[in-house]
């Protein structure tokens, strides 16, 4: 069963608030389309470790995330390259960055 969809701008604000309440501050790096833009979440870990999570949907319509930069951690150059490529394809994309020492999403997220 497909989840009801919130406008992306509202959902991003809620995600930032949820993460902040857990002690993982976040910020919007690129403001996408308020109504229906996709979302990339950049997770900043310890000692320069980073990854990018991309939003997707499961076959039954539920929101899910996957490690878009692969299973291994990447550096800032790897994150920048991935984000730049994705933004060239989709200018409505949101890019949100979070402090996440263990590289686990600091917001409610189903990882696939």
LUMVO-886549 format. One record per residue (C-alpha): residue number from 1; x negated, y, z negated. Coordinates in steps of 0.001 Angstrom, whole numbers, plus 500000, padded with zeros to 6 digits. Example, Ala and Ser with C-alpha at 12.3 -4.5 7.8 and 13.67 -1.06 7.14 Angstrom:
BEGIN
<node kolvo="1" east="487700" north="495500" up="492200"/>
<node kolvo="2" east="486330" north="498940" up="492860"/>
***
This chain:
BEGIN
<node kolvo="1" east="500000" north="500000" up="500000"/>
<node kolvo="2" east="498551" north="503346" up="501026"/>
<node kolvo="3" east="497848" north="505871" up="498276"/>
<node kolvo="4" east="499502" north="509276" up="498485"/>
<node kolvo="5" east="497001" north="511713" up="499955"/>
<node kolvo="6" east="496089" north="514959" up="498261"/>
<node kolvo="7" east="494775" north="517907" up="500207"/>
<node kolvo="8" east="491000" north="517625" up="500267"/>
<node kolvo="9" east="490318" north="520988" up="498603"/>
<node kolvo="10" east="492471" north="520053" up="495613"/>
<node kolvo="11" east="490939" north="516596" up="495414"/>
<node kolvo="12" east="487369" north="518009" up="495473"/>
<node kolvo="13" east="488173" north="520444" up="492652"/>
<node kolvo="14" east="489594" north="517581" up="490580"/>
<node kolvo="15" east="486533" north="515418" up="491317"/>
<node kolvo="16" east="484186" north="518234" up="490200"/>
<node kolvo="17" east="486167" north="518740" up="487013"/>
<node kolvo="18" east="486202" north="515017" up="486213"/>
<node kolvo="19" east="482436" north="514747" up="486711"/>
<node kolvo="20" east="481793" north="517897" up="484658"/>
<node kolvo="21" east="483803" north="516500" up="481772"/>
<node kolvo="22" east="481500" north="513475" up="481806"/>
<node kolvo="23" east="478420" north="515718" up="481625"/>
<node kolvo="24" east="477542" north="515377" up="485312"/>
<node kolvo="25" east="477805" north="518849" up="486822"/>
<node kolvo="26" east="478495" north="519162" up="490509"/>
<node kolvo="27" east="478730" north="521824" up="493146"/>
<node kolvo="28" east="480072" north="522273" up="496650"/>
<node kolvo="29" east="477244" north="522515" up="499187"/>
<node kolvo="30" east="479555" north="522836" up="502178"/>
<node kolvo="31" east="483222" north="523810" up="502082"/>
<node kolvo="32" east="485141" north="521782" up="504637"/>
<node kolvo="33" east="488746" north="521821" up="505750"/>
<node kolvo="34" east="491002" north="522381" up="502736"/>
<node kolvo="35" east="493758" north="520159" up="504028"/>
<node kolvo="36" east="492142" north="517091" up="505580"/>
<node kolvo="37" east="488331" north="517269" up="505662"/>
<node kolvo="38" east="486212" north="514230" up="504903"/>
<node kolvo="39" east="483871" north="514196" up="501892"/>
<node kolvo="40" east="480215" north="513288" up="501369"/>
<node kolvo="41" east="478967" north="513006" up="497776"/>
<node kolvo="42" east="475238" north="513561" up="497260"/>
<node kolvo="43" east="474067" north="511914" up="494034"/>
<node kolvo="44" east="470907" north="513276" up="492427"/>
<node kolvo="45" east="469157" north="510694" up="490289"/>
<node kolvo="46" east="466036" north="510667" up="488155"/>
<node kolvo="47" east="462556" north="511243" up="489590"/>
<node kolvo="48" east="463773" north="512419" up="492981"/>
<node kolvo="49" east="465959" north="509382" up="493664"/>
<node kolvo="50" east="469006" north="510255" up="495754"/>
<node kolvo="51" east="471795" north="508720" up="497815"/>
<node kolvo="52" east="474802" north="509847" up="499797"/>
<node kolvo="53" east="478226" north="508320" up="499369"/>
<node kolvo="54" east="480684" north="508634" up="502235"/>
<node kolvo="55" east="484419" north="508459" up="501891"/>
<node kolvo="56" east="486403" north="505806" up="503733"/>
<node kolvo="57" east="489657" north="503888" up="503393"/>
<node kolvo="58" east="490189" north="500211" up="502676"/>
<node kolvo="59" east="492418" north="498202" up="505053"/>
<node kolvo="60" east="495334" north="498772" up="502683"/>
<node kolvo="61" east="494828" north="502553" up="502742"/>
<node kolvo="62" east="493109" north="503104" up="499402"/>
<node kolvo="63" east="490278" north="505602" up="499055"/>
<node kolvo="64" east="486844" north="503983" up="498792"/>
<node kolvo="65" east="483186" north="504970" up="499075"/>
<node kolvo="66" east="480086" north="503373" up="500558"/>
<node kolvo="67" east="476367" north="504177" up="500311"/>
<node kolvo="68" east="475987" north="505952" up="503626"/>
<node kolvo="69" east="472215" north="506265" up="503306"/>
<node kolvo="70" east="471796" north="502527" up="502725"/>
<node kolvo="71" east="471059" north="500308" up="499766"/>
<node kolvo="72" east="467677" north="501874" up="499019"/>
<node kolvo="73" east="467332" north="505338" up="497521"/>
<node kolvo="74" east="466290" north="508209" up="499773"/>
<node kolvo="75" east="464452" north="511485" up="499250"/>
<node kolvo="76" east="465663" north="515022" up="499938"/>
<node kolvo="77" east="464556" north="514830" up="503583"/>
<node kolvo="78" east="466608" north="511662" up="504075"/>
<node kolvo="79" east="469676" north="513255" up="502503"/>
<node kolvo="80" east="469267" north="516426" up="504561"/>
<node kolvo="81" east="468891" north="514473" up="507807"/>
<node kolvo="82" east="471983" north="512362" up="507137"/>
<node kolvo="83" east="474140" north="515322" up="506081"/>
<node kolvo="84" east="473038" north="517381" up="509094"/>
<node kolvo="85" east="473925" north="514571" up="511516"/>
<node kolvo="86" east="477345" north="514114" up="509935"/>
<node kolvo="87" east="478118" north="517836" up="509914"/>
<node kolvo="88" east="477245" north="518070" up="513616"/>
<node kolvo="89" east="479916" north="515428" up="514257"/>
<node kolvo="90" east="482481" north="516810" up="511812"/>
<node kolvo="91" east="482358" north="520532" up="510936"/>
<node kolvo="92" east="485386" north="520060" up="508625"/>
<node kolvo="93" east="483321" north="517853" up="506307"/>
<node kolvo="94" east="482897" north="518687" up="502626"/>
<node kolvo="95" east="479480" north="518087" up="501021"/>
<node kolvo="96" east="479509" north="517897" up="497222"/>
<node kolvo="97" east="476416" north="517320" up="495071"/>
<node kolvo="98" east="476396" north="515751" up="491599"/>
<node kolvo="99" east="473844" north="515210" up="488875"/>
<node kolvo="100" east="473966" north="511416" up="488516"/>
<node kolvo="101" east="470843" north="510101" up="486741"/>
<node kolvo="102" east="471766" north="506440" up="487335"/>
<node kolvo="103" east="473055" north="507122" up="490901"/>
<node kolvo="104" east="476525" north="505951" up="489853"/>
<node kolvo="105" east="479394" north="508182" up="490973"/>
<node kolvo="106" east="480429" north="510443" up="488065"/>
<node kolvo="107" east="484021" north="510441" up="489298"/>
<node kolvo="108" east="486573" north="507714" up="489811"/>
<node kolvo="109" east="485285" north="505768" up="492812"/>
<node kolvo="110" east="485740" north="502335" up="494335"/>
<node kolvo="111" east="482425" north="501338" up="495942"/>
<node kolvo="112" east="482514" north="498911" up="498844"/>
***
